[in-house]
Amino acid sequence: RTFLFAAFLGLEAMSAATVVASGAGPQPVQYATQPAVISAAAPMHSMVAPATSYAQPKVVYAAKPSVTNSRPVKYEASSAHLPTPTTVKYAAPQVSYAAYGGYSLQPAASMVAYPGAQIATAYFPSSVQAAWTNHFDAFGAQDLIKIMLDYDETSIVRMYNFTTGEKNEFHGTAQIRAMFAGLFAELKDLSTLDAPVVEVEETPKTVFLCWTCPGSGYKTATDTFLFGEDFKIKRQNLVVTKEVLVLVAVSAGAVTSAESPEKAAKTSSKKTSKKRAAKNTIC
C-alpha cells in the first residue's frame, strides 16, 4: 500500500509540473525520488488452545432399602405332585457253567451284589504262605477243586520218575487236573504220608517240599514250586522214586506178600539156582 500511494503522489506532481510548464514556458522538471518500500513482517500470532477444565459431576447413590420381615417365611412342598415311593426287588440270576476238561468251572465273585444270590467264597491269596496252605491242605484231603485254585492256564508241571525214567510235562489247568486225579488214585494209603521238609519263601516266591508215602508205593518225592505275582503256581518240578508192589505167592502156606521188583527178582533167582543144583545132583 505505501508503494502505491507514493507512486500516486509522483504522478500528481508530474501533472502539476506539466501544467505549470505549459503556462509559463519551459520549466525545469523535477522528478520525485522513488520512495523506499519497507516490507513489514507479518505479525506472528500464537495459536494456543485455552486450557479447559471439566468438573466431574458428583454422583450420589441411594442406599439399598433394608427389608425387614415381620415373621419367617415357611415353604411347604406340595405332596400332590410327588410320586409314591416303591420298593424294587431283583431276583438272583440263575447262572450255569459249562463243563470244561471233564470238570465244572468254578463261579467267580461278581462285582454286582444280587440279593439272595449264593456266591462261593472268593480265593485271592496275598502271600506265598497263604497259597501254600491251601495247596497243602487240598493235597492231604485229595480235593481236586481246591487244589486247582492254585493253578491257571500259564502253569506248567514237570514230573520225572526215577524208577521208570519217564519225564512228562503238563500244561494248563486241564492237564494238571488230570495229573492230580491220577496221583490221588495211586495214593490210596495216606496213613504213611509224611513231609519231612517244607520250606516256604516269600522272596523269591518259592516252596521246597520233600515227601514220602511208602504205603502207596512212593518211596521218595521232591517238589519245587515257583509262584507268580498273582500267587499262582507258575512252575512245579516233581521228582519221584516209586516202588511197584507185586503179589508173590509162597508155596508154604500159600501166603501172599507185597514185595518190590528187586526182592521178587532175588527170590526167583534163588529158587532157580536151587532147582538147577537139585537137577545136577540127581543126574
Helices and strands as residue ranges (DSSP letters): H 2-24, E 99-100, E 103-104, H 128-141, H 144-147, G 148-150, E 156-161, E 166-171, H 172-186, G 190-192, E 194-201, E 206-213, G 214-216, E 218-227, E 233-242, E 246-250, G 252-254, E 255-259, H 261-282
